[in-house]
Amino acid sequence: MGAFATGVTVVTTRLEGKPHGFTANSFTSLSLEPPLVLVCVDKKTTAHPMLTRSRIFAVNILAADQEEVSRKFADKAQEATRFDGLRTATGVTGAPLIEGSLAYADCRVVAVHDGGDHSIFVGLVEDLATWQDKPPLLFHKGRYRGLAP
Ligand SMILES: Cc1cc2nc3c(=O)[nH]c(=O)nc-3n(C[C@H](O)[C@H](O)[C@H](O)COP(=O)(O)O)c2cc1C
C-alpha cells in the first residue's frame, strides 16, 4: 500500500473538553451531495474510542512545512504534548483546527463501519475552508515527500 502516494492529515476531536489528534493518510472525499468524507481509524488508537463517543472530527490537511507536526501526531510518546506550541482555533463542531495547515473539513460522524482492525468513520462536513495556498505534505513508501517544482 506504500506504493500509493497520499497527502497527510491530522484528524482532531474533542471529548469532554480534552483535545486529541492523530496523523492519518486514509482520509478520502466520499460524497459531494451530501458532503461526506471518511477516515479509517485503527481500533488500537486512543483516537478510536474518543471519536466513537465525541462523534465529531476535523481533518486538517498538512502543508509541506508541517512534517514535524505529522511526526508528533503519529508518536505515542508525544501523545500528551502533541498540541504544545501549536496555534489552534475551535471549529463549529468543537474540534480543534490546526493553524498553518492548508485546509480543514470539520465534520459530524454520521456512520461508523467495521473494517477489520480499523473502523471507517464517515463524517458529514459542517464547515470547511482553505487556510492558505502552500505546497502539500506527501507520504510515499514510508517517507515524507514534496511536490517537484
Ligand atoms: C503518514 C501516516 C499516516 C497514518 N495514517 C493513519 C490512518 O489513516 N489511520 C490510523 O488509524 N492511523 C494512522 N497512522 C498512525 C497513527 O498516527 C498513530 O498510530 C498514532 O499514534 C495514533 O494516535 P493515538 O493512539 O494517540 O490516537 C498514520 C501514521 C503516519 C505516520
The ligand as an SDF file (V2000), in Angstrom:
LIG
                    3D

 31 33  0  0  0  0  0  0  0  0999 V2000
    1.7710    9.1870    7.4490 C   0  0  0  0  0  0  0  0  0  0  0  0
    0.9640    8.4470    8.4880 C   0  0  0  0  0  0  0  0  0  0  0  0
   -0.3530    8.1210    8.2230 C   0  0  0  0  0  0  0  0  0  0  0  0
   -1.1390    7.4480    9.1710 C   0  0  0  0  0  0  0  0  0  0  0  0
   -2.4420    7.1670    8.8680 N   0  0  0  0  0  0  0  0  0  0  0  0
   -3.2220    6.5600    9.7810 C   0  0  0  0  0  0  0  0  0  0  0  0
   -4.5950    6.3190    9.4970 C   0  0  0  0  0  0  0  0  0  0  0  0
   -5.1090    6.6470    8.4330 O   0  0  0  0  0  0  0  0  0  0  0  0
   -5.3570    5.6930   10.4570 N   0  0  0  0  0  0  0  0  0  0  0  0
   -4.8150    5.3060   11.6610 C   0  0  0  0  0  0  0  0  0  0  0  0
   -5.5540    4.7570   12.4940 O   0  0  0  0  0  0  0  0  0  0  0  0
   -3.5070    5.5580   11.9700 N   0  0  0  0  0  0  0  0  0  0  0  0
   -2.7130    6.1740   11.0630 C   0  0  0  0  0  0  0  0  0  0  0  0
   -1.4000    6.4330   11.3570 N   0  0  0  0  0  0  0  0  0  0  0  0
   -0.8650    6.0250   12.6610 C   0  0  0  0  0  0  0  0  0  0  0  0
   -1.3150    6.9640   13.8000 C   0  0  0  0  0  0  0  0  0  0  0  0
   -0.9720    8.3090   13.5150 O   0  0  0  0  0  0  0  0  0  0  0  0
   -0.6130    6.5410   15.1280 C   0  0  0  0  0  0  0  0  0  0  0  0
   -0.9820    5.2100   15.4330 O   0  0  0  0  0  0  0  0  0  0  0  0
   -0.9840    7.4520   16.2850 C   0  0  0  0  0  0  0  0  0  0  0  0
   -0.0370    7.2520   17.3320 O   0  0  0  0  0  0  0  0  0  0  0  0
   -2.3820    7.2080   16.8280 C   0  0  0  0  0  0  0  0  0  0  0  0
   -2.5750    8.1100   17.8850 O   0  0  0  0  0  0  0  0  0  0  0  0
   -3.4430    7.8220   19.1860 P   0  0  0  0  0  0  0  0  0  0  0  0
   -3.2920    6.3410   19.5520 O   0  0  0  0  0  0  0  0  0  0  0  0
   -2.8140    8.7200   20.2310 O   0  0  0  0  0  0  0  0  0  0  0  0
   -4.8560    8.2080   18.8650 O   0  0  0  0  0  0  0  0  0  0  0  0
   -0.5840    7.0870   10.4240 C   0  0  0  0  0  0  0  0  0  0  0  0
    0.7550    7.4190   10.6940 C   0  0  0  0  0  0  0  0  0  0  0  0
    1.5230    8.0910    9.7410 C   0  0  0  0  0  0  0  0  0  0  0  0
    2.9600    8.4560   10.0650 C   0  0  0  0  0  0  0  0  0  0  0  0
  1  2  1  0
  2  3  1  0
  2 30  2  0
  3  4  2  0
  4  5  1  0
  4 28  1  0
  5  6  2  0
  6  7  1  0
  6 13  1  0
  7  8  2  0
  7  9  1  0
  9 10  1  0
 10 11  2  0
 10 12  1  0
 12 13  2  0
 13 14  1  0
 14 15  1  0
 14 28  1  0
 15 16  1  0
 16 17  1  0
 16 18  1  0
 18 19  1  0
 18 20  1  0
 20 21  1  0
 20 22  1  0
 22 23  1  0
 23 24  1  0
 24 25  2  0
 24 26  1  0
 24 27  1  0
 28 29  2  0
 29 30  1  0
 30 31  1  0
M  END
$$$$
